[in-house]
Amino acid sequence: QVQLIESGGGLVQAGDSLKLSCAASGRTFAMGWFRQAPGKEREFVAAMTWGGGNIYYADSVKGRFTISRDDAKNTVYLQMNSLKPEDTAVYYCSSGTVRVGTYWGQGTQVTVSS
């Protein structure tokens, strides 16, 4: 069992930045972030493998979001720049494979106003 504790969501204006953090109690193959907007399915945002450090992004966030990690803290970060209203969603930290989460955080709300 891996527990994930997220932090860093909030309300910002379009063009602003936010940084999400996710501290894990253990490791699986990869950690990453998904998001779910109202009325939509949960979608993949970004992921990083622990071993090789391979990084993956959804096309919609490439060039704006950056995933990184702190090995000593077992923590993964999502730096979100140039935020858009369409980035508004509940963001979930995941631990599992690159695009399939086995364990999930509680979710943190990100709201981007226009």
C-alpha positions in Angstrom: 0.0 0.0 0.0 1.4 3.4 -1.0 -0.1 6.5 0.6 0.1 9.8 -1.4 -0.3 13.2 0.1 -0.9 16.1 -2.3 -0.6 19.9 -1.8 -0.4 23.1 -3.8 -3.7 23.6 -5.5 -5.5 26.9 -5.6 -7.2 29.7 -7.5 -5.1 31.6 -10.0 -5.6 33.8 -13.1 -4.8 32.8 -16.6 -1.1 33.0 -17.3 -0.1 32.4 -13.7 1.8 29.5 -12.3 1.2 26.8 -9.6 3.3 24.0 -8.2 1.8 20.8 -6.9 3.6 18.4 -4.6 2.9 14.7 -3.9 4.7 12.9 -1.1 4.7 9.1 -1.3 5.1 6.5 1.5 6.6 4.1 -1.0 7.4 3.5 -4.7 6.0 1.7 -7.6 7.2 1.8 -11.2 6.1 5.4 -11.8 4.5 8.4 -10.3 2.4 11.0 -12.0 -0.5 13.3 -12.3 -4.0 13.0 -13.7 -6.8 15.5 -13.7 -10.6 15.5 -13.9 -12.6 18.5 -14.9 -16.4 18.7 -14.1 -18.4 16.4 -16.4 -15.3 14.8 -17.9 -13.3 11.7 -17.5 -10.0 11.6 -15.6 -7.2 12.2 -18.0 -3.4 11.7 -17.9 -1.3 14.8 -17.4 2.3 13.7 -16.7 4.4 10.9 -15.3 7.9 10.0 -14.4 9.5 6.6 -13.8 11.5 6.2 -10.7 14.2 3.9 -12.1 15.2 5.5 -15.4 13.7 8.9 -14.8 11.7 8.7 -18.1 9.2 11.5 -18.4 5.9 11.6 -20.2 3.4 14.5 -20.9 0.0 14.9 -22.3 0.1 16.9 -25.5 -2.1 19.5 -23.9 0.5 20.4 -21.3 3.8 19.9 -23.1 5.9 23.0 -22.9 3.9 24.4 -20.0 4.0 21.8 -17.2 7.2 20.2 -15.8 7.3 17.1 -13.6 10.2 16.6 -11.3 11.1 14.6 -8.2 13.1 14.7 -5.0 14.4 11.2 -4.4 15.4 11.9 -0.8 11.8 13.0 0.0 10.0 10.5 -2.2 8.2 13.5 -3.6 7.1 14.3 -7.1 6.3 17.9 -8.2 4.2 19.3 -11.0 5.2 22.9 -12.0 2.4 24.4 -14.0 3.1 27.6 -16.0 1.1 29.6 -18.4 -2.1 28.2 -16.9 -5.3 28.3 -18.9 -8.9 28.2 -17.9 -9.1 24.7 -19.5 -6.6 23.5 -17.0 -9.2 23.9 -14.3 -9.7 20.5 -12.7 -9.1 18.3 -9.7 -5.5 17.1 -9.9 -4.7 13.6 -8.6 -1.3 12.2 -7.8 -0.9 8.6 -8.9 1.5 5.8 -8.2 1.5 2.8 -10.5 2.6 2.5 -14.1 3.0 5.5 -16.4 -0.6 5.8 -17.5 -2.4 3.6 -15.0 -2.7 4.5 -11.4 -2.7 1.9 -8.7 -2.7 4.3 -5.8 -4.2 7.7 -5.7 -4.0 10.9 -3.7 -7.0 12.7 -2.4 -7.0 15.3 -5.2 -6.3 19.0 -5.1 -8.4 21.6 -6.9 -6.8 23.9 -9.4 -9.0 26.7 -10.7 -7.8 29.1 -13.4 -9.9 32.2 -14.0 -10.0 34.0 -17.3 
